[in-house]
């Protein structure tokens, strides 16, 4: 579903009324405002909508490679919401989860924070970013949920071991292993990155995309005319599973 950002009012799905714990994964790797990161306004809208139907625990979860703490970044971005717990991936307990695909593309298992598994409803919300002609949307946003200490290479900088396997294959596997319920792409602006992920060209766009994560990423890619490798892999796996 595509909305005009200027008229957008978030309405949480009715199933959330039965949830005891809702986890929101923002894009918050840098202490820089939207469109580099998910805006505090978008998160406030999501949280307010949840609160209208539920007293569920609401969690924000983000991880940053190299052991950098998330708390100062949360504070810099204005993520100061009452009755919302802000968590850092590196402080979580990790559990190894099997990839349900009969033939994984790259990863038969993933180490993930256990708090994800104990949450009833999962939302990934990311700004609209492109990297040299390809897209980085709600499924790419899930990568920083993985503990970098488990996947970093010799440089100790992040998820080098995952990139070495082919990041599109890893993201396709991650999509099936972490079944997030809802994906939101905050597209008031388009943010085009070439090298440094914290710098890029900004263009007004005035859209918000909402759907299941694969469907919403596909909608954004189609709207922008982008070819996104992990979407093709997910599509092929879905066809095989349905067969």
C-alpha positions in Angstrom: 0.0 0.0 0.0 1.2 3.4 -0.9 0.2 6.6 0.9 0.9 10.3 0.4 3.2 11.2 3.2 1.5 14.6 3.7 -1.8 12.9 4.4 -0.5 9.8 6.1 -1.9 8.6 9.5 -0.6 5.2 10.6 -3.3 2.7 11.7 -1.9 -0.4 13.4 -3.3 -3.7 12.2 -6.1 -5.1 14.4 -4.0 -8.2 15.3 -1.8 -5.9 17.5 -4.6 -5.6 20.0 -3.9 -9.2 21.1 -0.1 -8.7 21.3 1.7 -8.7 24.6 5.0 -7.5 23.2 5.6 -5.5 20.0 9.2 -5.1 18.6 10.1 -2.2 16.3 13.3 -2.3 14.3 14.2 1.2 13.2 17.1 2.2 11.0 19.3 3.9 13.5 23.0 3.2 12.9 24.1 6.8 12.8 23.3 9.9 15.0 22.0 11.7 11.9 18.4 12.6 11.3 16.0 11.4 8.6 16.5 10.4 5.7 19.8 8.8 7.0 17.8 7.2 9.8 14.2 6.5 10.7 12.5 9.7 11.9 11.3 10.1 15.5 8.0 11.4 14.1 7.4 8.1 12.2 8.2 6.0 15.3 6.0 8.3 17.4 3.1 7.7 15.0 3.6 3.9 15.1 3.8 3.9 18.9 0.7 6.1 19.4 -1.3 3.8 17.1 -0.2 0.8 19.1 -1.2 2.5 22.3 -4.7 3.2 21.1 -5.5 -0.5 20.9 -3.0 -2.2 23.2 -1.1 -2.0 26.5 1.6 -4.3 25.0 5.2 -3.8 25.9 6.9 -1.8 23.0 10.6 -2.4 22.3 13.0 -0.6 19.9 15.9 -2.8 18.9 19.0 -1.8 16.9 22.6 -3.0 16.7 25.8 -1.3 15.5 29.0 -3.1 14.6 32.2 -2.7 16.5 30.6 -2.6 19.9 29.4 1.0 19.6 26.5 1.5 22.0 23.1 2.5 20.6 21.9 4.6 23.6 23.7 7.8 22.5 22.4 7.4 19.0 18.8 6.8 20.3 19.2 10.0 22.3 20.6 12.0 19.4 17.7 10.9 17.2 15.1 11.9 19.7 13.9 8.4 20.4 12.6 9.3 23.8 9.2 7.7 24.0 7.4 7.1 27.3 6.8 3.4 28.2 9.1 2.3 25.3 12.1 0.2 26.1 15.2 0.9 23.9 17.5 -2.1 23.5 20.9 -2.7 22.0 21.6 -5.9 20.1 25.0 -6.4 21.7 23.4 -6.5 25.2 20.9 -9.3 24.2 21.2 -13.0 24.7 21.7 -14.7 21.3 20.1 -17.9 20.2 20.8 -19.9 17.0 17.7 -20.2 14.8 17.3 -22.6 11.9 16.5 -21.3 8.5 13.2 -23.0 7.5 14.1 -23.1 3.8 14.7 -26.7 2.6 17.6 -25.4 0.5 19.1 -22.2 2.1 20.8 -19.8 -0.2 23.8 -19.2 2.1 22.9 -19.5 5.8 21.3 -22.7 7.4 21.1 -20.9 10.7 21.4 -17.4 12.2 22.3 -16.1 15.6 19.6 -13.7 16.7 18.6 -11.8 19.9 16.2 -13.9 21.9 13.9 -10.9 22.5 12.8 -11.2 18.8 11.5 -14.7 19.4 9.6 -13.6 22.5 7.8 -10.8 20.7 4.3 -11.2 19.3 4.4 -8.6 16.5 7.5 -7.4 14.6 7.8 -4.2 12.6 10.7 -3.1 10.5 10.7 0.6 9.5 13.3 2.2 7.3 13.9 5.3 5.2 14.0 5.0 1.4 17.6 4.5 0.5 19.3 3.5 -2.7 23.0 2.4 -3.1 24.4 2.9 -6.6 21.3 1.8 -8.3 20.0 -0.9 -6.0 17.7 -0.6 -3.0 18.0 -0.8 0.8 14.6 -1.1 2.3 12.8 -3.0 5.2 14.5 -6.4 4.7 18.0 -4.9 4.4 17.1 -3.1 7.7 17.0 -6.5 9.4 20.7 -7.1 8.9 21.7 -5.1 11.9 19.7 -7.3 14.2 22.4 -9.9 13.8 25.2 -9.7 16.4 28.3 -8.5 14.5 30.5 -10.3 17.0 29.2 -13.6 15.5 29.8 -12.5 11.9 32.6 -10.0 11.8 35.8 -10.6 9.8 39.3 -9.9 10.7 38.7 -6.1 10.5 36.2 -6.3 13.3 34.0 -3.8 11.6 30.6 -5.5 11.0 29.2 -8.3 9.1 32.1 -9.1 6.7 31.6 -12.8 6.8 28.0 -12.4 5.7 28.9 -10.1 2.8 31.5 -12.6 1.7 28.8 -15.2 1.2 26.8 -12.8 -1.0 24.6 -10.3 0.9 21.5 -10.9 -1.3 21.6 -14.6 -0.5 22.0 -13.8 3.2 19.1 -11.3 3.2 16.8 -13.8 1.4 17.6 -16.4 4.1 17.1 -13.8 6.8 13.7 -12.9 5.5 12.5 -16.5 5.9 14.2 -17.0 9.3 12.9 -13.8 10.9 9.3 -13.5 9.8 8.6 -9.8 10.5 4.9 -9.0 10.2 5.0 -5.5 8.9 7.4 -3.4 6.8 7.2 0.4 6.5 9.4 2.5 4.1 9.4 6.1 5.1 9.7 7.8 1.7 9.0 11.4 2.3 12.4 11.8 0.7 14.7 9.5 -1.4 18.2 9.2 -0.1 20.7 8.1 -2.8 24.1 6.9 -1.4 27.2 6.3 -3.4 29.9 5.3 -0.9 29.5 6.7 2.6 26.1 5.4 3.9 25.7 8.5 6.0 26.0 10.9 3.0 24.0 11.1 -0.2 21.7 13.1 -2.4 18.2 13.9 -1.1 15.1 14.2 -3.3 11.6 15.0 -2.1 9.2 12.1 -2.7 6.2 12.4 -0.3 5.3 8.7 0.0 4.9 6.1 2.7 4.9 2.4 1.7 3.3 -0.2 4.1 2.9 -3.9 3.6 4.4 -7.3 4.6 8.2 -6.8 4.3 8.8 -8.6 1.0 5.7 -7.0 -0.6 6.6 -3.5 0.6 10.2 -3.8 -0.7 8.8 -5.1 -4.0 6.4 -2.2 -4.2 9.2 0.3 -3.6 11.6 -1.3 -6.1 8.9 -1.4 -8.8 8.0 2.3 -8.1 11.6 3.3 -8.5 12.4 0.9 -11.4 15.1 -0.8 -9.4 16.4 -4.4 -9.6 17.0 -5.7 -6.0 18.8 -9.0 -5.9 17.3 -10.4 -2.7 13.8 -9.8 -3.9 14.4 -12.1 -6.9 15.8 -14.8 -4.6 12.9 -14.5 -2.2 10.4 -14.8 -5.1 12.1 -18.0 -6.4 12.1 -19.5 -2.9 8.4 -18.7 -2.4 7.6 -20.4 -5.7 9.5 -23.5 -4.7 7.8 -23.6 -1.2 4.4 -23.3 -2.8 5.2 -26.1 -5.2 
